[in-house]
């Protein structure tokens, strides 16, 4: 089966097409499109939806027991991540084998933990499949975003095949150095993940620290947490190191909130699920200020910030508009501080 890849912006609303499988994007869950970012989705990631609802893949690409198609186009979001790579691997394996094995369920469950930022803080971060794949991805750079996206998915397919095979042999996959021992490229990736901690410390030295009162996820009231705002981070595991950093966070619980500023072109805001808080209401505030700024600048509207309003994220993640925010770095920090005052 010939596999081709295409990429779209985050938040694109797509419709199913023959011979095409849309994963981790599309804003709906139906045969041919498996996405979890919309409000009506289940509390799953794209990978876990593939194994939970295999008919969404099989009935679309192999209806009524048809033969395996000669070609399949996979569409996902630009800069595909762990979930997108896992979903693609699991969907293609499902197509070729016709069933979901136990190791596929385990890999999908791990991807769900990764995508919801719920990996336990006490595990050895550098020996996790997540950190190793991030280290492999960090070396894939270039001006051609589409070419980099294809390289990430191809790398991801090989990596997921390895992890799936080892899990089928009985290896633990949560965090396990023995899983990757003896494979040079993976051992090098583990070392890069370990060395990334020093990049985090450099980012921390440049970061703006803040204390914020954020709303509880499942009860009235607010909780005070430590936060960081980092511009152009060097660390590719920034939020993971920050959430584990009990030494430098003033409350001694790590930095539960992280604002990542990619040169003012994109902002990603997130909170640690373990903190029991979310950002519900901050997205609405940013959208209100974004709309006003766009009117002042004569820019197209409405183009909205993504508020994390799906069951898996529960308002714990915010991402800036696809065409780039009108709000400046200062505007975003000001909105965060205003929201964090309660």
Secondary structure, DSSP 8 states (H G I E B T S, - for coil): -EEEEEEE-TT-B----TTEEEES-BS-EETTEE---STTS-S--HHHHHHH-THHHHHHHSGGG----SEEEEEEESS--HHHHHHHHHHHHHHHHSS--HHHHHHHHHHHHHHTT---TTS-GGGSHHHHHHHHHHT---S-HHHHHHHHHHHHHHHHHHHHHHHHTT---SS-HHHHTT-HHHHHHHHHHHHHHHHHHHHHHHSEEEEEEEEBSSSSSEEEEEEEEEES-S-TTHHHHHHH-TTTSTTSS-EEEEEEEETTTEEEEEE-GGGTB--TTHHHHHHHHHHHHHHHHT-------B---STTTTT-EEE--TT--SS-HHHHHHHHHHHHT-
